[in-house]
Amino acid sequence: MYNKIDSEILGKLADIVGKEFVFTDSESLEKYSKDETEDFVFPPEAVVKPDSAEQISRIVKLANEKLIPVIPRGGGTGLSGGALHVEGGICLSMERFNRIIEIDENNFQAVVEPGVITQIFQETLESKGLFYPVDPASRGSCFLGGNIAECSGGPRAAKYGTTKDYVLGLEFITPTGEIINAGARTIKNVTGYNLSQLIVGSEGTLGIVTKIIFKILSLPKFKKVLLTAFGSVESCISSVAEFYKAGLVPSALEFLTKDAVKAAENHLGKPFPNSDADAMLLIELDGNNENVLNEEVEKIASVAEKFGVTDIILAEDRQKMEDLWALRRSVGEAVKAISTYKEEDTVVPRYSLPALADGIKKISEKYNITIIFYGHAGDGNLHVNILKKDLSDEEWNNKVEKAVEEIFRLTVSLGGMISGEHGIGYSQKKYLPIALSAEQIELMKKIKKTFDPNNILNPGKIFP
């Protein structure tokens, strides 16, 4: 149904953004042909780098007229193939949208463009005593626009929520080229449908974000990090819900198995405390009263002791805390470096984590495959990595899809969903009916059709 990009279209794109910002060379097409999703490669036909909403509007209108797919791209760190060019077309790189337009310290708001790197935004705010809590592992390279597209979370979602909780408004381009300003710079707003929140998490299929109004917070004055080691996965993960039942609200509560820790040690080339423990929790506390945090540390120790904790390490100075977090952030990359892999992003109610972990272990044994899982236990989000290792291609192809389906069916049976923060994208769309009814999927398709009648914006994503 789509047309190919010819010299006429390339000329019109050059007229819109400038010839120097249209790329068709093999090196550029290869660079933008993949993200961080497994080994998928789908090159675009052209890479275009606009720097204004007006330019994007003109590009999208041209694409509609000529029936050319347009795929918005941020930092390329996605894990579900959301930025893959499965139908070819135009790669719309947002890297020139890299300005922090305004930081409003009086109203605790910021106005930014989607090409700003998340870590740069966070550090700019922190220099002013302000705080943006959303903290994906790829924060050093991912774009804020990608955070919007996937409704990113990260470790601090347990206390602070995910991207959607900080979006007050968006400027975005519809798939037919209109420039829409949705939301407002107010805390309350029930003025028509909430179009901003519809765009958040829509994986670049309903609109191209060109400006974001974020709510921001005051930076907590104190922070402490604890590393708790346990003698078994079961006792470790069973303790998670009990911390919350005891009245604790950690800013982060991360779960790591021995296999995940060993992978990180090998990847970084340095030892990790208590790395022979079967499982660990990395727990972060923050706040403005250090005495209260000290009391919470004692309460954590008390709860952990009931579950057979074998050691607790308390990090209070910045460097020690950063060292622990650096290792945690390296786990995903370290596990994926072991072999060909398939990563899933399961999320369940916190109290169901032990049942999910036990079920994943049984599925691993049933299919005789290696599964390493870890993740954001504080919000029930486990990242499940299935590794090929020594399996033949035939064994891998025969086992992995069956194992993934069983993991997802288990997750949904426990009240969970098949993606917590990575999205459905290209790689997970076949599994969507496990989590959503036919009626839900059909309604979502109707919304997509209303926004994008020619299906030119990021086609081939989400829907099976």
Sequence and secondary structure as in RCSB ss.txt:
>XXXX:A:sequence
MYNKIDSEILGKLADIVGKEFVFTDSESLEKYSKDETEDFVFPPEAVVKPDSAEQISRIVKLANEKLIPVIPRGG
GTGLSGGALHVEGGICLSMERFNRIIEIDENNFQAVVEPGVITQIFQETLESKGLFYPVDPASRGSCFLGGNIAE
CSGGPRAAKYGTTKDYVLGLEFITPTGEIINAGARTIKNVTGYNLSQLIVGSEGTLGIVTKIIFKILSLPKFKKV
LLTAFGSVESCISSVAEFYKAGLVPSALEFLTKDAVKAAENHLGKPFPNSDADAMLLIELDGNNENVLNEEVEKI
ASVAEKFGVTDIILAEDRQKMEDLWALRRSVGEAVKAISTYKEEDTVVPRYSLPALADGIKKISEKYNITIIFYG
HAGDGNLHVNILKKDLSDEEWNNKVEKAVEEIFRLTVSLGGMISGEHGIGYSQKKYLPIALSAEQIELMKKIKKT
FDPNNILNPGKIFP
>XXXX:A:secstr
      HHHHHHHHHHH GGGEE SHHHHHHTS  SSTT     SEEE   SHHHHHHHHHHHHHHT  EEEESS
S  SS TT  TT  EEEE TT   EEEEETTTTEEEE TTSBHHHHHHHHHTTTEE     TTTTT BHHHHHHH
T   TTHHHH  GGGGEEEEEEE TTS EEEEE SSS   SS  HHHHHTTSTTSS EEEEEEEE EE  SEEEE
EEEEES HHHHHHHHHHHHHTT   SEEEEEEHHHHHHHHHHHTS  TTTTSSEEEEEEEEES HHHHHHHHHHH
HHHHHHTTEEEEEEE SHHHHHHHHHHHHHHHHHHHTTSSEEEEEEE  GGGHHHHHHHHHHHHHHHT EEEEEE
EGGGTEEEEEEE TT  HHHHHHHHHHHHHHHHHHHHHTT BSBSSS  TTTSGGGHHHHS HHHHHHHHHHHHH
H TT  BSTT S  
